[in-house]
Amino acid sequence: MAVHEVHSPLPGTFYRRSSPDAPPYAEAGDVIEAGGVIGLIEVMKQFTELQAEHGGKLLAFHVGNGDPVEPGQLVAVIETAD
């Protein structure tokens, strides 16, 4: 098993949902595919999808919904079979 980190590519606000009443893209414990969206980063009303580079089990988020993020900041951790 390997652990892969998902980092924010830009500064902004991290959101785990597409809208306040929508379900989260992913939860800790979910199995996600490579390229799967795990959240959004909003910068000046523009939203960028944050995708998992590797598929596997999402172990944890390290930032909360609505929290500010900086480039390179750890957002989530994924456990993979490789």
C-alpha distances in whole Angstrom, upper triangle without the diagonal:
4,7,10,13,16,20,23,25,28,30,31,31,27,28,26,28,31,34,34,35,32,29,26,24,20,20,17,15,16,14,15,16,16,19,19,22,21,24,27,28,32,34,38,38,36,32,29,26,23,20,16,16,12,12,10,11,13,12,16,19,20,23,26,28,31,29,30,28,28,27,23,23,20,20,16,13,10,7,6,5,6
4,7,10,13,16,20,22,25,27,28,28,25,26,24,27,29,32,33,34,31,28,25,22,20,19,16,15,16,14,15,15,14,17,18,20,19,22,25,26,29,31,35,35,33,30,26,24,20,18,14,13,10,11,10,11,12,12,14,17,18,21,24,26,28,27,28,25,25,23,20,20,16,17,14,10,8,6,5,6,6
4,7,10,13,17,19,22,24,25,24,21,22,21,24,26,29,30,31,28,26,22,20,17,17,14,14,15,13,14,14,14,16,16,18,16,19,22,22,26,28,32,32,30,27,24,21,18,16,12,12,10,11,9,9,10,9,11,13,14,17,20,22,25,23,24,21,21,20,17,16,13,13,10,7,6,4,6,9,9
4,7,10,13,15,18,21,22,22,19,20,19,22,24,27,28,29,27,24,21,18,16,16,14,14,15,14,13,13,11,13,14,15,14,16,19,19,23,25,29,29,27,23,20,18,14,12,9,8,7,9,9,10,10,10,11,12,13,16,19,21,23,21,21,18,18,17,14,13,10,11,9,6,5,6,7,11,10
4,6,10,12,15,17,18,18,16,17,16,20,22,25,26,27,25,23,19,17,15,15,14,15,15,15,14,14,13,14,14,14,12,14,16,16,20,22,26,26,24,21,18,16,12,11,9,9,9,12,12,12,10,10,10,10,10,13,16,18,20,18,18,15,15,13,10,10,7,8,6,5,6,9,11,14,14
4,7,9,12,14,15,15,12,14,14,17,19,22,23,25,22,20,17,15,13,14,13,15,15,15,13,13,12,12,12,11,10,11,12,13,16,18,22,22,20,17,14,12,8,8,7,8,9,11,12,13,10,11,10,9,10,11,14,15,17,15,15,12,13,11,9,8,6,6,5,6,8,11,13,16,16
4,6,9,11,13,13,11,14,14,17,19,22,23,25,23,22,18,16,16,17,16,18,18,18,16,17,15,14,14,13,11,11,12,11,15,16,20,20,18,16,13,12,9,10,9,10,12,15,16,16,14,14,13,11,10,11,14,15,16,14,13,9,9,7,5,5,5,5,7,9,11,15,16,20,19
4,6,7,9,10,9,12,13,16,17,19,21,24,22,21,18,16,16,17,17,20,20,20,18,18,16,15,15,13,11,10,10,8,11,12,16,17,15,13,10,10,7,10,11,12,15,17,19,19,16,17,15,12,11,10,13,14,14,12,10,7,7,5,5,5,7,6,9,12,14,18,19,23,23
4,7,10,12,11,14,16,18,18,21,23,26,24,23,20,18,19,20,21,23,22,22,19,19,17,15,16,14,13,12,11,9,11,11,15,16,14,12,9,10,8,10,12,12,16,18,20,21,19,20,18,16,15,14,16,17,16,15,13,9,8,5,6,8,10,10,13,15,17,20,21,25,24
4,6,9,10,13,16,18,18,20,22,25,23,24,21,19,20,22,22,25,25,25,22,22,20,18,18,16,15,13,11,8,9,8,12,14,12,11,9,11,10,13,15,16,19,22,24,24,21,22,20,17,16,14,16,16,15,13,10,8,6,4,7,9,12,12,15,18,20,23,25,28,27
4,7,9,13,15,18,18,20,21,24,23,24,21,20,21,22,23,26,26,27,24,25,23,20,20,18,16,14,11,8,8,7,10,13,12,11,11,13,12,16,18,19,22,24,26,25,22,23,20,17,15,13,15,15,13,11,7,5,4,5,9,9,12,12,16,19,21,25,27,30,30
4,7,10,13,15,15,16,17,21,20,21,18,18,19,21,22,25,25,26,24,25,23,21,20,17,15,12,10,6,5,5,8,10,10,9,10,12,12,16,18,20,23,25,26,25,22,23,20,16,15,12,13,12,10,9,6,5,7,9,12,11,13,12,16,19,22,26,28,31,31
4,7,10,12,13,13,14,17,17,18,15,15,17,18,19,23,22,24,22,23,23,20,19,16,14,10,8,5,5,7,9,10,10,9,10,12,12,15,18,20,23,24,25,24,20,21,18,14,13,10,10,8,6,6,4,6,9,11,13,12,13,11,15,18,21,25,27,30,31
4,7,9,11,12,13,16,15,15,12,12,13,14,16,19,19,20,18,20,19,17,16,12,10,7,6,5,7,9,12,12,12,9,10,10,9,12,14,17,19,20,21,20,17,18,15,11,11,8,7,6,5,6,6,6,10,11,13,11,11,9,11,15,17,21,23,27,28
4,6,7,9,9,12,11,11,9,9,11,12,15,18,17,19,17,19,19,17,15,11,9,6,5,6,8,11,14,12,12,9,10,10,10,13,15,18,20,20,21,19,16,17,15,11,12,9,8,5,5,8,9,10,14,15,16,14,14,11,12,16,18,21,24,27,28
4,7,9,9,11,9,8,5,6,7,9,11,15,13,16,14,16,17,16,13,9,7,4,6,9,11,15,17,16,15,12,12,10,10,12,13,17,18,18,18,16,13,15,12,10,12,10,8,5,8,10,12,13,16,17,18,16,14,11,11,14,15,19,21,25,26
4,5,7,8,6,6,4,6,9,11,14,17,15,17,15,18,19,17,13,10,9,6,7,10,12,15,17,15,15,11,12,11,11,13,15,19,20,19,20,19,16,18,16,13,16,13,11,8,10,13,15,16,19,20,21,19,18,14,15,18,18,22,24,27,28
4,7,8,6,8,8,8,11,14,17,20,18,19,17,18,19,17,14,10,10,8,7,10,11,14,16,13,12,9,11,10,12,14,16,20,21,21,22,21,19,21,19,17,19,16,14,11,12,15,16,17,20,21,22,21,20,17,17,20,21,24,26,29,30
4,6,5,8,9,10,14,16,19,22,20,22,20,22,23,20,18,14,14,11,10,12,12,15,16,13,14,11,14,13,15,17,20,23,25,24,25,24,21,23,21,18,20,17,15,11,11,15,17,18,21,23,24,23,22,19,20,23,24,27,29,32,34
4,6,8,9,12,14,15,19,22,20,23,22,24,25,23,20,17,15,13,12,14,14,17,18,15,16,14,17,16,17,20,22,25,27,26,26,25,22,23,21,18,20,17,14,10,10,14,17,19,22,24,26,23,23,19,20,24,25,28,30,33,35
4,7,9,12,14,15,19,21,20,22,22,24,26,24,20,17,16,14,15,17,17,20,21,18,19,17,19,18,19,21,23,27,28,26,26,25,22,24,22,20,22,19,16,13,14,17,20,22,25,27,28,26,25,22,22,25,25,28,30,33,35
4,7,9,12,13,17,19,17,19,18,20,22,20,17,14,13,12,13,16,16,20,21,18,18,15,17,15,17,18,20,23,24,23,23,22,19,22,20,18,21,19,16,13,14,17,20,21,25,26,27,25,24,20,20,23,23,26,27,30,32
4,6,8,10,13,15,13,16,15,18,20,19,15,13,11,11,13,16,18,21,23,20,20,17,18,15,16,17,18,22,22,20,20,18,16,18,17,16,19,17,15,12,14,17,20,21,24,25,26,24,22,18,18,20,20,23,24,27,29
4,5,7,10,13,11,14,13,15,17,16,13,10,8,8,10,14,16,19,21,19,19,15,15,13,13,14,15,18,19,17,17,16,13,15,14,12,15,14,12,9,12,15,17,18,21,22,22,20,18,15,14,16,16,19,21,24,26
4,7,11,12,10,12,10,12,14,12,9,6,5,6,9,13,15,19,21,19,18,14,13,10,10,10,11,15,16,14,15,14,11,14,13,12,15,14,13,11,14,16,18,18,20,21,21,19,17,14,13,15,14,17,19,22,24
4,7,9,6,9,8,11,13,13,9,8,5,8,11,15,17,21,24,22,21,17,16,13,11,11,11,14,14,12,12,10,8,11,10,10,13,13,13,12,15,16,19,18,21,21,20,19,16,13,11,12,12,14,16,19,21
4,6,6,9,10,13,15,16,12,11,8,10,14,17,19,23,26,24,23,20,19,16,14,14,13,16,16,14,12,10,7,9,8,8,12,12,12,12,15,16,19,19,22,22,21,19,16,13,10,11,11,14,16,19,21
4,6,9,10,14,16,17,14,13,10,12,16,18,21,25,28,27,26,22,21,18,15,15,13,16,15,13,11,8,5,5,5,7,10,12,12,13,17,17,20,19,21,22,21,18,15,12,9,9,9,11,14,17,19
4,7,9,13,15,17,14,15,12,15,19,21,25,28,31,30,29,25,23,20,18,16,14,17,15,13,10,6,5,6,8,10,14,16,16,17,20,21,23,22,25,25,23,21,17,15,12,11,9,10,12,15,18
4,6,10,13,14,11,12,10,14,17,20,23,27,30,28,27,23,21,18,16,14,12,15,13,10,8,6,6,8,10,12,15,17,17,17,20,21,23,22,25,25,23,21,18,15,12,12,10,11,12,15,17
4,7,10,12,10,12,11,15,18,21,25,28,31,29,28,24,22,18,16,13,11,13,11,7,5,4,6,9,12,14,17,19,19,20,23,23,25,24,26,25,23,22,19,16,13,12,9,9,10,12,15
4,7,9,6,9,9,12,16,19,22,25,28,27,25,21,18,15,13,10,8,10,8,5,5,6,7,11,12,13,17,18,19,19,22,22,24,22,24,23,21,20,18,15,12,12,9,10,10,12,14
4,6,5,9,10,14,17,19,23,25,29,27,25,21,18,14,13,9,7,8,7,4,6,9,10,14,15,16,19,21,21,21,24,24,25,23,25,23,22,21,19,17,14,13,10,11,10,12,14
4,5,9,10,14,16,18,22,24,27,26,23,20,17,13,11,8,5,5,4,4,8,11,11,15,16,17,19,20,22,22,24,24,24,22,23,21,19,20,17,16,14,13,10,12,10,12,13
4,6,9,12,13,16,19,21,24,23,20,17,13,10,9,5,5,6,7,8,11,13,13,16,17,17,19,20,21,20,22,22,23,20,21,19,18,19,17,15,14,14,12,15,14,16,16
4,6,9,12,15,18,21,24,22,19,16,13,9,8,5,6,8,9,8,10,12,11,15,15,15,18,18,19,18,20,21,21,20,21,20,19,19,17,14,13,14,12,14,14,17,17
4,6,8,11,14,17,20,18,16,12,10,6,6,4,6,10,11,11,13,13,12,15,15,13,16,15,16,14,16,17,18,17,19,18,17,17,16,13,12,14,13,16,16,19,20
4,7,10,14,17,20,19,17,13,11,8,6,6,7,10,12,11,12,12,9,12,11,10,12,12,12,11,14,15,16,15,17,17,16,15,13,10,9,11,11,14,16,19,20
4,7,10,13,16,15,13,10,9,6,5,7,9,13,15,15,16,15,12,15,13,10,12,11,11,9,11,12,13,12,15,15,15,14,13,9,10,13,14,17,19,23,23
4,6,10,13,11,10,6,5,5,5,9,12,15,17,18,19,19,16,18,16,13,14,12,12,10,10,11,12,11,13,14,15,14,14,11,13,16,17,21,22,26,26
4,7,10,10,8,6,5,6,7,11,14,16,19,20,21,21,18,20,17,14,14,12,12,10,9,10,9,8,10,11,13,12,13,11,13,17,18,22,24,27,28
4,6,6,5,4,6,9,10,14,17,19,22,24,25,25,22,23,21,17,17,14,14,12,9,11,9,10,12,13,15,15,16,14,17,20,22,26,28,31,31
4,6,5,7,8,11,13,16,20,21,25,26,28,28,25,26,23,20,19,16,16,15,12,12,10,10,11,12,15,15,17,16,19,23,25,28,30,34,33
4,6,8,11,14,16,20,23,25,28,30,31,31,28,30,27,23,23,19,19,17,14,15,13,13,14,15,19,19,21,20,23,26,28,32,34,37,37
4,6,10,13,15,19,22,24,28,29,30,30,27,29,26,23,23,20,19,16,13,15,14,15,16,17,21,20,22,20,23,26,28,32,33,37,37
4,7,10,13,16,20,22,25,26,28,28,26,28,25,22,22,19,19,17,15,16,15,15,16,16,19,19,21,19,21,25,26,30,31,34,34
4,7,9,13,16,18,21,22,24,25,22,24,22,19,20,17,17,14,13,14,14,13,15,15,17,17,18,16,18,21,22,26,27,31,31
4,6,9,13,15,18,19,22,22,20,22,20,18,18,16,17,15,14,15,14,13,14,13,15,15,16,14,16,19,20,23,24,28,27
4,6,10,12,15,16,18,19,16,19,18,15,17,15,16,14,14,15,15,14,15,14,15,15,15,13,14,16,17,20,21,24,24
4,7,9,12,14,15,16,14,16,15,12,14,13,14,13,14,14,14,12,13,12,12,12,12,9,10,13,13,17,18,21,21
4,6,9,10,13,14,12,15,15,13,15,15,16,16,17,17,17,15,16,15,14,14,13,11,11,12,11,15,15,18,18
4,5,7,9,11,9,12,13,12,14,15,17,17,19,19,19,17,17,16,14,14,12,11,9,9,8,11,11,15,15
4,7,10,12,12,14,15,15,17,18,20,20,22,22,21,18,19,16,14,15,14,13,11,11,9,12,11,14,13
4,7,10,10,13,14,15,17,19,21,22,24,23,24,21,21,19,17,17,15,14,12,10,7,9,7,10,10
4,7,9,12,14,15,18,20,21,22,24,24,25,23,24,22,20,20,17,15,13,11,8,8,6,9,10
4,6,9,12,14,17,19,21,21,24,24,25,23,25,23,21,20,17,15,12,10,6,5,5,7,9
4,6,9,12,15,17,18,19,23,23,24,22,24,24,21,20,16,15,11,9,5,5,7,9,12
4,6,8,11,13,15,16,19,19,21,19,21,21,18,17,13,11,7,6,4,6,9,12,14
4,7,10,13,14,16,19,19,21,19,21,21,19,17,13,11,8,6,5,7,10,13,15
4,6,9,11,13,16,15,17,16,18,19,17,14,11,9,6,6,7,10,13,17,18
4,6,7,9,12,11,13,12,15,16,14,12,9,6,4,7,9,12,16,19,21
4,7,10,12,10,12,10,13,14,13,9,6,5,5,8,11,14,18,21,22
4,7,8,6,8,8,11,13,13,9,8,6,8,11,14,17,21,24,25
4,6,5,9,10,13,16,16,13,11,9,10,13,16,19,23,26,28
4,6,9,11,14,17,17,14,14,11,12,16,18,21,24,28,29
4,7,9,13,16,17,15,15,12,14,18,21,24,27,31,32
4,6,10,13,15,12,12,10,13,17,20,23,26,30,31
4,7,10,12,10,12,11,14,18,21,24,27,31,31
4,7,9,6,9,8,12,15,18,22,24,28,28
4,6,5,9,10,14,17,20,23,25,29,28
4,6,9,10,14,16,19,22,24,27,26
4,6,9,12,13,16,19,21,24,23
4,6,9,12,15,18,20,24,23
4,6,8,11,14,17,21,20
4,7,10,14,16,20,21
4,7,10,13,17,18
4,7,10,14,14
4,6,10,11
4,7,9
4,6
4
